Amino acid sequence: MVTLLENPLRVGLRQERMPDPQILVIFGASGDLTQRKLVPAIYQMKRDRRMPPEITVVGVARRPWSHDYFREQMRQGIEEFGEGIGPEDFWKDFAQGLYYFPGDIDNPESYEKLKVFLAEIDEKRRTRGNRVFYLSVSPNFFPEAIRQLGAAGMLSDPSKQRLVIEKPFGRDLSSAKALNRVVQNVCTEQQVYRIDHYLGKETVQNLMVFRFANAIFEPLWNRHYVDHVQITVAETVGVEDRAGYYESAGALRDMLQNHLMQIFCLTAMEPPNSLDADSIRTEKLKVLQASRLADVNNLEFSAVRGQYSAGWMKGKPVPGYREEPGVDPNSGTPTYVAMKFMVDNWRWQGVPFYLRTGKRLPKKISEIAIQFREVPLLIFQSAAQQASPNVLTMRVYPNEGISLRFEGKRPGPDLRTRTVDMDFSYGSSFGVTSSDAYDRLLVDCMLGDQTLFTRADEVEEAWRLVTPALTAWETPTDPSLVPQYEAGTWEPAEAEQLINRDGRRWRRV
């Protein structure tokens, strides 16, 4: 029997599976993701015996590094961003499986040499021809890298060769379709793993268990009982050193179109027929197909952008977005986006979904809040100043867990009520902290499990949903017309109006 906290994707014997010996080839290996996330994740999983002894990592980048220098960089990453090196003998054994290959991503000769190099490593490490090609490079290089891998014959065996593509997958609907065509010319869909690390987070995965393994909640999960849904992903950091990327992306492309949209799908989807990858992804696709911006003819009623101005964070002054290094002083790039979506199906007709994300907000938090309708007749009006509707909150970060807000009677002889929370925390219930999302996603990819990865049609539908806002916001306009919000505050006034005109308000968490 599946309990509330078990992961539905790892129930039973599947929990014990270990990937076959293979080579993880990381393009863009000199970048932060490899040192901060990927190699520390592989190392820890090997220590936990969730990776085969033969696991091998080949880093590919332009820099003229040696194998030994690459190993030094990866060791620093494990020490600083992972859980530490541990026994020295274990590190030495792991380091023997770390290699570096200098090459240009647009040079066919580099791919031919890489193919020969991988064959040599394959024989030496006994990885049986199993390869995962991980594109951790600028999205501009995705099409060329995929074409070159295909031309070199390194993606010709769907049973042994897989392709992982980092976000963002395209810049808009047309570019996503174009990239999908490049992928489909080279690979089968079963080889492609479009990664969104939010789907690897424990609370996001357990959302399906919470809904579909507990009879108490699913009957209430519809328009008859739910007033509205708020999905929030808030960051306290500014653009930091990512101005080059962020100026061309902004909050809509960087966060809402992928991370928040995936959470939205899992929140609104129907129960799948089974837990296989395509059944789950098909139900998510149906949500996107049934969804729309609330009012595309009056965009300000369904989509608001904003940009942080100078303010204070943790008692220290911080610059506005346009004063950040590398940012155009006249930039119109949004660092905050709020959108209102409607889902036109029997379950959700008339229930608005409010999605918001932004930088330089007061708290770093990710959550899903299901606000239920008010009671039809408040008979305790004399006992409460203001009775609050019930709210069910799924906390993705921090303090992963679930809380239910309801009204209770205050102690004492008088009949007085107060809003209270019934809270559940993953950490205190299990006594362990959640593992990093990349741990799970890398294992699933190597196992050939696509459940937590997005399908081609799903990506395109997500872009379709946000296209009206993208089109409007990218039309040349006066930068002074982009709404501003002070760093350290929650949102621009226009975002308040977006939800207040519906008689609702944003949660202050």
C-alpha positions in Angstrom: 0.0 0.0 0.0 1.4 3.4 -0.9 1.5 5.8 2.1 1.4 9.6 2.0 5.1 10.1 1.9 6.2 7.4 -0.4 7.3 8.5 -3.9 4.9 7.0 -6.4 7.6 6.7 -8.9 9.8 4.5 -6.8 7.4 2.1 -5.2 8.3 -1.6 -4.8 11.1 -3.2 -6.8 11.8 -0.1 -8.9 13.2 1.5 -5.7 16.1 -1.0 -5.8 17.1 -0.5 -9.5 20.6 0.6 -10.3 21.6 2.0 -13.7 23.7 0.0 -16.0 27.4 1.0 -16.4 27.6 4.0 -18.6 29.4 7.2 -19.6 27.9 10.6 -18.7 29.2 13.0 -21.4 28.7 16.6 -20.2 29.0 19.4 -22.8 29.8 22.7 -21.1 31.7 20.9 -18.4 33.7 24.0 -17.4 30.5 25.7 -16.3 29.0 26.0 -12.9 26.4 23.4 -13.2 28.9 20.6 -13.7 31.0 21.6 -10.6 28.1 22.6 -8.4 25.4 20.0 -9.2 26.1 17.2 -11.6 29.4 15.7 -10.5 28.6 16.2 -6.7 25.3 14.4 -7.4 27.0 11.5 -9.2 29.7 11.3 -6.4 27.1 11.1 -3.6 25.0 8.6 -5.4 28.0 6.4 -5.9 28.8 6.6 -2.2 25.2 5.7 -1.5 25.6 2.7 -3.9 22.9 4.0 -6.3 25.4 4.2 -9.1 27.4 1.3 -10.7 31.1 1.1 -9.9 31.9 1.7 -13.6 30.1 5.1 -13.8 32.3 7.4 -15.8 32.1 11.2 -16.5 33.6 12.8 -19.5 33.6 16.6 -19.5 33.6 18.4 -22.8 34.4 22.1 -23.2 36.7 24.5 -25.2 39.1 25.2 -22.4 42.5 23.3 -22.8 42.2 21.5 -19.5 43.9 18.2 -18.6 42.3 15.2 -17.0 44.1 16.0 -13.7 43.0 19.6 -13.7 39.4 18.6 -14.4 39.6 16.2 -11.5 40.9 18.9 -9.2 38.0 21.2 -10.2 35.4 18.5 -9.6 37.0 17.7 -6.2 36.6 21.3 -5.2 33.0 21.2 -6.3 32.2 18.2 -4.2 33.9 19.7 -1.2 32.2 23.1 -1.5 28.8 22.2 -2.9 28.3 18.5 -2.2 28.5 16.5 1.0 32.2 16.2 1.2 34.9 13.8 -0.2 34.7 11.3 2.6 37.3 8.4 2.5 40.3 9.3 0.3 40.4 5.9 -1.2 36.9 6.3 -2.4 37.7 9.6 -4.1 40.7 8.1 -5.8 38.6 5.3 -7.2 36.0 7.8 -8.4 38.5 10.2 -9.9 39.8 7.4 -12.2 36.4 7.6 -13.9 36.7 11.4 -14.5 38.0 12.5 -17.9 38.2 15.7 -19.9 38.0 16.2 -23.6 38.7 19.6 -25.1 36.6 20.3 -28.2 34.5 22.9 -30.1 30.8 22.4 -30.1 30.5 23.5 -33.7 33.5 21.6 -35.1 32.6 18.2 -36.8 36.2 17.0 -36.3 35.8 17.4 -32.5 32.9 15.0 -32.5 34.7 12.4 -34.6 37.7 12.5 -32.1 35.2 12.4 -29.2 33.6 9.3 -30.7 37.0 7.6 -30.8 37.9 8.7 -27.3 34.6 7.4 -25.9 35.1 4.1 -27.5 38.5 3.8 -25.8 37.0 4.8 -22.5 34.2 2.4 -23.0 36.6 -0.5 -23.4 38.7 0.6 -20.5 35.8 1.2 -18.1 33.5 -1.6 -19.4 30.5 0.7 -19.9 29.0 -1.5 -22.6 28.3 1.4 -25.0 25.8 3.1 -22.7 26.0 6.9 -23.1 24.2 9.9 -21.7 24.9 13.2 -23.6 24.1 16.1 -21.3 23.8 19.5 -22.9 24.8 22.0 -20.2 25.6 24.8 -22.6 24.0 28.0 -23.7 20.7 27.3 -25.4 22.1 28.9 -28.6 24.3 25.8 -29.0 21.6 23.2 -28.6 20.7 22.8 -32.2 24.3 22.6 -33.4 25.4 20.1 -30.7 22.4 17.8 -31.5 23.0 17.9 -35.2 26.7 17.2 -34.8 26.0 14.3 -32.4 23.6 12.9 -34.9 26.0 13.3 -37.9 28.8 11.5 -35.9 26.4 8.6 -35.2 26.5 9.0 -31.5 22.7 9.0 -31.0 22.0 6.1 -33.4 21.1 3.5 -30.8 17.9 4.4 -28.8 18.5 1.6 -26.4 22.0 2.8 -25.3 22.3 6.5 -26.1 20.3 9.2 -24.5 20.2 13.0 -24.8 19.6 15.4 -21.9 18.7 19.0 -22.7 18.7 21.7 -20.0 16.2 24.5 -19.9 15.1 26.8 -21.5 13.9 24.6 -24.4 13.4 27.4 -27.0 12.7 31.1 -26.5 9.1 31.0 -27.7 6.7 28.7 -29.5 8.3 29.0 -32.9 11.9 28.4 -31.6 10.7 25.4 -29.4 9.0 23.8 -32.5 12.2 24.4 -34.5 14.4 22.8 -31.8 12.0 19.9 -31.5 12.3 19.3 -35.3 16.1 19.2 -34.9 15.8 16.7 -32.1 13.3 14.5 -34.0 15.6 14.4 -37.1 18.3 12.9 -34.9 16.6 11.0 -32.1 13.5 9.1 -31.1 11.4 10.8 -28.4 12.3 7.9 -26.1 15.9 9.1 -26.1 15.2 12.7 -25.2 15.2 14.0 -21.6 14.2 17.7 -21.4 15.2 18.4 -17.8 13.4 20.7 -15.4 15.0 20.2 -11.9 11.8 21.4 -10.2 10.2 18.0 -11.1 13.0 16.3 -9.1 12.0 18.1 -5.8 10.4 15.8 -3.2 7.2 17.9 -2.6 6.5 18.3 -6.3 6.8 14.5 -6.8 4.7 13.7 -3.8 1.9 16.0 -5.0 0.5 13.1 -7.0 0.6 10.8 -4.0 -1.1 13.3 -1.8 -3.9 13.7 -4.3 -4.4 10.2 -5.6 -3.5 8.0 -2.7 -5.6 9.7 -0.1 -9.4 9.6 -0.4 -9.9 12.5 1.9 -8.6 15.2 -0.4 -9.3 14.3 -4.0 -13.1 14.6 -3.8 -12.5 18.3 -2.8 -10.0 19.0 -5.5 -12.4 20.7 -7.9 -14.5 23.8 -8.7 -17.2 22.9 -6.2 -14.9 23.4 -3.2 -11.8 25.3 -4.5 -12.0 29.1 -4.8 -8.6 29.6 -6.4 -5.0 28.4 -6.5 -1.8 30.4 -6.0 1.6 29.0 -7.1 4.5 31.1 -5.9 8.2 30.8 -6.6 10.0 33.8 -4.9 13.7 34.5 -4.9 15.6 36.9 -2.7 18.6 37.1 -5.1 19.0 39.6 -7.9 20.4 38.9 -11.3 23.9 38.3 -9.8 26.4 37.4 -12.5 23.8 36.1 -15.0 23.0 39.4 -16.7 24.1 38.1 -20.1 21.6 35.3 -20.0 18.9 37.0 -18.0 18.6 40.1 -20.3 17.5 37.8 -23.1 15.3 35.6 -20.9 13.6 37.4 -18.0 11.3 35.9 -15.4 8.8 34.6 -17.8 11.3 32.4 -19.8 13.6 31.7 -16.8 10.9 30.5 -14.3 7.3 30.7 -15.2 7.1 29.0 -18.6 8.9 25.9 -17.2 9.1 25.5 -13.4 5.8 27.0 -12.4 4.0 25.6 -15.4 5.1 22.0 -14.4 3.8 22.6 -10.9 0.6 24.0 -12.3 0.1 20.8 -14.4 0.6 18.4 -11.5 -1.8 20.5 -9.4 -4.6 20.5 -12.0 -4.2 17.2 -13.8 -6.6 14.2 -13.8 -5.5 10.9 -12.2 -3.4 9.0 -14.7 -4.4 5.4 -15.7 -1.0 4.2 -14.5 2.4 5.5 -13.3 4.2 5.0 -16.6 5.8 8.1 -18.1 3.5 8.6 -21.0 0.3 8.3 -19.0 1.4 11.0 -16.5 2.8 13.3 -19.2 -0.4 12.9 -21.3 -2.5 14.1 -18.3 -0.2 17.1 -17.9 -0.6 17.8 -21.6 -4.4 17.8 -21.3 -4.2 20.5 -18.6 -2.1 22.8 -20.9 -4.4 22.2 -23.8 -7.4 23.2 -21.8 -5.8 26.3 -20.3 -5.6 29.9 -21.4 -4.7 33.3 -20.1 -7.8 34.7 -18.4 -8.2 37.6 -20.8 -5.9 37.8 -23.8 -7.8 40.8 -25.2 -7.1 42.9 -22.1 -3.7 41.5 -21.1 -3.4 43.7 -18.0 -6.2 41.7 -16.5 -4.3 38.4 -16.8 -0.6 39.1 -17.0 1.6 41.6 -15.2 5.4 42.1 -15.4 7.6 44.1 -13.1 11.3 45.0 -12.6 13.0 45.5 -9.2 14.3 49.0 -8.4 16.9 49.9 -5.7 15.9 48.9 -2.2 16.9 47.0 0.9 17.6 43.3 1.5 18.4 42.0 5.0 19.2 45.6 6.1 21.6 46.3 3.3 21.0 48.5 0.2 20.9 46.8 -3.2 20.9 48.3 -6.7 17.9 48.2 -9.0 18.0 45.8 -12.0 19.0 48.5 -14.4 22.0 49.4 -12.2 23.2 45.8 -12.1 26.5 45.0 -14.0 25.9 44.0 -17.6 22.3 45.1 -17.7 21.1 47.7 -20.2 20.2 50.9 -18.3 17.1 51.1 -20.4 16.2 47.4 -20.1 12.6 46.3 -20.2 13.4 42.8 -19.1 10.9 41.6 -16.4 12.3 40.3 -13.1 8.8 39.6 -11.9 5.8 38.0 -13.6 2.3 37.3 -12.3 -0.3 35.5 -14.5 -3.9 34.4 -14.1 -4.9 31.2 -16.0 -8.2 29.5 -16.5 -8.6 25.8 -17.1 -11.6 25.1 -19.3 -12.6 21.6 -18.2 -15.3 20.0 -16.0 -13.0 19.9 -12.9 -11.7 23.5 -12.9 -14.2 25.6 -14.9 -14.3 29.1 -13.3 -11.4 28.5 -10.9 -8.5 30.9 -11.5 -4.9 29.8 -11.1 -2.6 32.6 -10.1 1.1 32.1 -10.9 3.8 34.5 -9.7 7.6 34.5 -9.6 10.2 37.2 -9.1 13.7 38.2 -7.9 14.6 40.5 -5.0 11.4 39.5 -3.1 11.3 39.4 0.7 11.6 35.6 1.1 12.9 32.7 -0.9 10.0 30.4 -1.0 8.2 28.0 -3.4 4.7 26.8 -2.6 1.3 25.7 -3.9 -1.7 27.1 -2.0 -5.2 25.7 -2.6 -7.7 28.1 -1.1 -11.1 26.6 -0.5 -14.4 28.4 -0.8 -16.0 30.1 2.2 -18.6 28.3 4.1 -22.1 29.0 2.7 -23.4 30.5 6.0 -21.1 31.8 8.7 -23.0 31.1 11.9 -20.0 32.0 14.1 -19.9 35.7 13.0 -20.2 36.9 16.6 -17.4 34.5 17.6 -14.8 35.7 15.1 -13.6 39.0 13.8 -13.0 37.4 10.4 -13.1 33.7 9.6 -10.5 32.7 7.1 -11.3 30.2 4.3 -9.4 26.9 4.6 -6.1 26.8 2.8 -4.1 23.7 2.0 -0.4 24.6 1.3 2.3 22.4 -0.2 5.7 23.8 0.7 8.3 23.0 -1.9 10.9 25.3 -0.3 11.9 25.8 2.5 10.8 23.3 5.1 9.3 20.9 2.6 5.9 19.8 3.8 2.1 20.3 3.9 -0.1 22.4 6.1 -3.9 22.8 6.4 -5.4 26.0 7.8 -8.8 25.8 9.4 -10.9 27.4 12.1 -10.8 26.1 15.7 -12.4 27.1 19.0 -10.2 29.1 21.4 -9.9 27.6 24.9 -12.2 29.1 27.4 -15.9 29.4 28.3 -16.7 31.8 25.5 -17.4 30.5 21.9 -14.5 32.3 20.1 -12.7 30.9 17.1 -9.2 31.3 15.8 -7.4 30.2 12.6 -4.9 27.4 13.3 -2.5 25.3 11.1 -2.2 21.5 11.1 1.4 21.0 9.8 3.4 18.2 8.5 7.2 18.4 7.7 9.2 15.9 5.6 12.3 16.5 7.7 10.8 15.9 11.1 8.6 13.0 9.9 11.4 11.1 8.2 14.4 12.4 10.1 16.3 13.0 6.9 16.8 15.9 4.5 15.6 15.7 0.9 18.3 14.8 -1.6 19.1 17.2 -4.4 16.7 17.1 -7.4 19.6 16.3 -9.8 20.3 13.1 -7.9 16.9 11.7 -8.8 16.8 13.1 -12.3 20.2 11.7 -13.3 19.3 8.3 -12.0 15.9 8.3 -13.8 17.6 9.3 -17.0 20.1 6.5 -16.8 17.3 4.0 -16.0 15.4 5.2 -19.0 12.5 6.6 -16.9 11.1 9.7 -18.6 8.3 10.4 -16.0 10.0 13.5 -14.6 11.0 14.9 -18.0 8.9 17.0 -20.4 7.7 15.7 -23.7 7.9 17.6 -27.0 4.2 18.4 -27.2 4.1 19.4 -23.6 6.9 22.0 -24.1 5.1 23.5 -27.1 1.8 23.8 -25.3 3.5 25.6 -22.4 5.0 28.1 -24.8 1.6 28.6 -26.5 0.0 29.6 -23.2 2.4 32.4 -22.5 2.8 33.6 -26.2 0.3 36.5 -25.9 2.3 38.0 -23.1 5.6 37.4 -24.7 4.4 39.1 -27.9 3.1 42.1 -26.1 6.0 42.6 -23.8 8.7 42.2 -26.5 7.1 44.9 -28.7 9.4 48.0 -28.4 8.1 50.3 -25.7 9.1 53.0 -23.4 11.1 51.4 -20.5 9.4 53.8 -18.1 6.2 51.9 -18.8 7.6 48.7 -17.2 6.1 48.6 -13.6 8.7 48.8 -10.9 8.8 47.3 -7.4 11.3 48.1 -4.7 13.8 45.4 -3.9 12.6 43.7 -0.7 8.9 44.1 -1.4 6.5 41.5 -2.8 5.3 42.9 -6.2 4.4 46.0 -8.2 1.1 47.7 -7.6 -0.2 46.3 -10.9 0.2 42.7 -9.6 -1.8 43.6 -6.6 -4.6 44.9 -8.8 -4.5 41.7 -10.9 -5.8 39.7 -8.0 -7.6 42.4 -6.0 -10.0 43.1 -8.7 -11.2 39.5 -8.3 -11.9 40.1 -4.7 -8.8 38.1 -3.7 -5.3 38.9 -2.4 -1.8 37.5 -2.6 -0.6 35.3 0.2 2.0 36.9 2.5 4.2 33.9 3.4 
